[in-house]
């Protein structure tokens, strides 16, 4: 009798354990399920495990298959299992959010899992990925300013107007980091008009800047850079001495997004060292700039 009771209890426990496991698997599969409708009428229930350029890979209960985005009519997701996605738009903005639904015309997403639905036209989407996207964000700047030699010695070189142009882009491997390639021009002359001494400087610098947002439109970015400069020194007698030298730059800029992700204005201050293996010239370059991002 005791043996029969023990077997009955064991069988009951086993049946309950199997039932619990089946229910758990059903709910887990349901949480990950996505309903993919194709233009040919097929409806596929599965989990999107990869998003590529022009295709997705879907894992179903029976197989893993690749589907081209042109075949997809719509993708619907359960509200309890929204996928974290990053959307790169045509204006180089990256929108982080949670994917609710997408079809051939639009993408519906949420900023947070429980926030209101938002939508964006598929025509405005360049890329969508479950991995974080860092936009290139190519920018062109024009930077007029003042070039100030600090230790020109007997040459007594005074401040001069400087002109600098730069091309910048985001570092793809580190958020908020930008690389800048700059080229400039300045001609500093002797403080006394009767002397003909002057120094022409054409620096070319590659620098890295790290952005610290202060508000949604205002940010500050310290930077460090290395490069070279072409120097042309003119003496009182009219002789010209030309040379190349190494340059290092440390500074920062404060920028304001006049039109977000398009037009920027700001101020900058740089401390530059020019070294030609025989002398070291300390300079300061400061001014304003206007930038345009593609």
MARDOLUM-176976 format. One line per field, with one value per residue (C-alpha): residue number from 1; y, x, z; chain. Coordinates in steps of 0.02 Angstrom, whole numbers, plus 50000, padded with zeros to 5 digits. Layout:
% residues N
n NUM_... $
py Y_... $
px X_... $
pz Z_... $
chain A_... $
END
This chain:
% residues 294
n 1_2_3_4_5_6_7_8_9_10_11_12_13_14_15_16_17_18_19_20_21_22_23_24_25_26_27_28_29_30_31_32_33_34_35_36_37_38_39_40_41_42_43_44_45_46_47_48_49_50_51_52_53_54_55_56_57_58_59_60_61_62_63_64_65_66_67_68_69_70_71_72_73_74_75_76_77_78_79_80_81_82_83_84_85_86_87_88_89_90_91_92_93_94_95_96_97_98_99_100_101_102_103_104_105_106_107_108_109_110_111_112_113_114_115_116_117_118_119_120_121_122_123_124_125_126_127_128_129_130_131_132_133_134_135_136_137_138_139_140_141_142_143_144_145_146_147_148_149_150_151_152_153_154_155_156_157_158_159_160_161_162_163_164_165_166_167_168_169_170_171_172_173_174_175_176_177_178_179_180_181_182_183_184_185_186_187_188_189_190_191_192_193_194_195_196_197_198_199_200_201_202_203_204_205_206_207_208_209_210_211_212_213_214_215_216_217_218_219_220_221_222_223_224_225_226_227_228_229_230_231_232_233_234_235_236_237_238_239_240_241_242_243_244_245_246_247_248_249_250_251_252_253_254_255_256_257_258_259_260_261_262_263_264_265_266_267_268_269_270_271_272_273_274_275_276_277_278_279_280_281_282_283_284_285_286_287_288_289_290_291_292_293_294 $
py 50000_50119_50074_50113_50279_50322_50283_50388_50535_50520_50514_50668_50765_50714_50766_50935_50964_50924_51034_51178_51160_51160_51315_51404_51363_51420_51586_51614_51578_51691_51833_51822_51793_51915_51903_51933_51954_51935_52008_51832_51798_51699_51735_51684_51674_51682_51782_51904_51856_51966_52123_52148_52268_52227_52068_51992_51819_51737_51588_51491_51334_51224_51321_51476_51572_51734_51852_52001_52162_52185_52028_52094_52175_52206_52150_52153_52126_52087_52239_52141_52095_52253_52246_52381_52461_52608_52702_52802_52937_53027_53182_53075_53073_52913_52877_52747_52663_52506_52433_52411_52378_52407_52387_52446_52626_52664_52613_52626_52640_52697_52797_52683_52516_52596_52767_52825_52758_52864_52835_52880_52857_52718_52848_52940_52783_52738_52594_52506_52390_52306_52361_52542_52650_52791_52911_52983_53159_53244_53429_53576_53727_53901_53977_54158_54215_54295_54217_54279_54235_54233_54219_54286_54369_54501_54478_54561_54481_54549_54475_54433_54381_54194_54090_53905_53776_53603_53439_53335_53168_53056_52917_52756_52662_52787_52889_53080_53073_53173_53184_53351_53386_53571_53686_53870_54028_54176_54310_54394_54554_54655_54779_54922_54972_55023_54843_54716_54562_54442_54260_54166_54007_53873_53736_53568_53474_53312_53318_53223_53311_53238_53317_53355_53408_53549_53564_53490_53623_53679_53577_53598_53495_53492_53430_53376_53371_53342_53400_53504_53684_53774_53929_54073_54204_54368_54471_54660_54642_54553_54380_54237_54081_53935_53779_53643_53613_53501_53567_53515_53589_53588_53684_53679_53745_53793_53762_53798_53702_53846_53718_53546_53422_53550_53723_53757_53915_53934_54000_53915_53938_53842_53839_53788_53744_53756_53664_53664_53571_53736_53845_53828_53956_53969_54037_54060_54053_54105_54155_54106_53974_53921_53738_53641_53454_53345 $
px 50000_50139_50229_50073_50051_50234_50220_50062_50145_50300_50194_50095_50254_50326_50168_50166_50350_50326_50171_50264_50410_50294_50203_50367_50431_50268_50273_50458_50429_50278_50379_50509_50383_50372_50239_50316_50194_50262_50193_50158_50039_50155_50150_50305_50312_50488_50629_50736_50913_51006_50975_51086_51094_50934_50888_50843_50878_50730_50735_50572_50523_50582_50716_50824_50799_50850_50715_50749_50669_50587_50484_50419_50248_50250_50329_50227_50294_50217_50213_50294_50447_50497_50668_50798_50848_50950_50885_51003_50909_50957_51009_51137_51037_51036_50870_50879_50713_50609_50536_50346_50308_50378_50315_50365_50314_50358_50441_50342_50449_50447_50574_50540_50446_50293_50296_50186_50211_50308_50334_50459_50448_50552_50612_50700_50786_50960_50991_50913_51010_50999_51180_51223_51255_51383_51348_51495_51422_51540_51564_51650_51707_51770_51868_51928_52027_52183_52357_52464_52652_52704_52895_52957_53106_53199_53083_52945_52807_52633_52458_52389_52226_52214_52104_52074_51966_51930_51842_51777_51693_51637_51751_51659_51732_51700_51542_51565_51740_51772_51924_51969_52087_52132_52234_52264_52356_52425_52555_52628_52730_52849_52765_52868_52817_52995_53052_53011_53019_52872_52826_52703_52632_52532_52489_52408_52343_52252_52166_52041_51903_51787_51616_51531_51348_51295_51117_51026_51107_51262_51421_51604_51743_51925_52048_52228_52317_52481_52540_52665_52681_52767_52859_52919_53022_53068_53213_53240_53353_53217_53293_53171_53202_53082_53070_52955_52920_52820_52665_52560_52392_52288_52127_51938_51786_51613_51479_51293_51179_51094_51000_51014_51122_51151_51221_51337_51419_51546_51709_51878_52044_52203_52378_52503_52687_52796_52962_53092_53230_53321_53187_53018_52882_52732_52573_52388_52251_52074_51919_51745_51683_51534_51506_51394_51360_51303 $
pz 50000_50045_49884_49782_49871_49841_49656_49642_49729_49619_49460_49517_49551_49383_49290_49379_49340_49155_49146_49230_49109_48957_49019_49052_48879_48801_48890_48852_48668_48669_48747_48609_48467_48322_48189_48017_47873_47696_47535_47468_47612_47725_47912_48009_48199_48267_48345_48245_48293_48168_48066_47914_47768_47675_47768_47936_48008_48096_48212_48217_48310_48166_48072_48053_47891_47807_47742_47628_47688_47518_47552_47719_47730_47918_48082_48242_48416_48583_48695_48838_48733_48641_48559_48595_48429_48364_48212_48101_48004_47845_47941_48036_48197_48300_48386_48527_48567_48574_48415_48416_48233_48060_47884_47710_47748_47929_48091_48253_48410_48590_48689_48838_48845_48924_48838_48694_48518_48392_48207_48073_47886_47810_47683_47826_47895_47835_47954_48103_48217_48386_48414_48454_48300_48295_48152_48053_48070_47946_47988_47902_48003_47964_48109_48101_48251_48324_48320_48466_48481_48664_48659_48493_48580_48480_48331_48434_48333_48368_48360_48188_48109_48080_47967_47997_47910_47975_47934_48080_48106_48249_48310_48268_48417_48557_48588_48602_48528_48369_48255_48174_48029_48024_47914_47949_47900_48000_47966_48119_48093_48201_48318_48247_48069_48019_48038_47904_48013_47995_48022_47914_47992_47900_48026_47987_48138_48176_48344_48451_48547_48679_48693_48859_48834_48949_48882_48732_48620_48714_48736_48781_48701_48760_48630_48600_48433_48341_48172_48078_48020_47877_47939_47830_47924_47842_47912_47913_47761_47662_47675_47691_47793_47768_47874_47935_48119_48233_48319_48468_48515_48674_48691_48698_48608_48667_48536_48518_48399_48309_48204_48289_48193_48054_48097_48243_48308_48447_48517_48532_48623_48578_48649_48515_48526_48370_48377_48236_48334_48369_48450_48533_48497_48614_48535_48574_48444_48490_48397_48339_48218_48115_48070_47953_47971_47826 $
chain A_A_A_A_A_A_A_A_A_A_A_A_A_A_A_A_A_A_A_A_A_A_A_A_A_A_A_A_A_A_A_A_A_A_A_A_A_A_A_A_A_A_A_A_A_A_A_A_A_A_A_A_A_A_A_A_A_A_A_A_A_A_A_A_A_A_A_A_A_A_A_A_A_A_A_A_A_A_A_A_A_A_A_A_A_A_A_A_A_A_A_A_A_A_A_A_A_A_A_A_A_A_A_A_A_A_A_A_A_A_A_A_A_A_A_A_A_A_A_A_A_A_A_A_A_A_A_A_A_A_A_A_A_A_A_A_A_A_A_A_A_A_A_A_A_A_A_A_A_A_A_A_A_A_A_A_A_A_A_A_A_A_A_A_A_A_A_A_A_A_A_A_A_A_A_A_A_A_A_A_A_A_A_A_A_A_A_A_A_A_A_A_A_A_A_A_A_A_A_A_A_A_A_A_A_A_A_A_A_A_A_A_A_A_A_A_A_A_A_A_A_A_A_A_A_A_A_A_A_A_A_A_A_A_A_A_A_A_A_A_A_A_A_A_A_A_A_A_A_A_A_A_A_A_A_A_A_A_A_A_A_A_A_A_A_A_A_A_A_A_A_A_A_A_A_A_A_A_A_A_A_A_A_A_A_A_A_A_A_A_A_A_A_A $
END
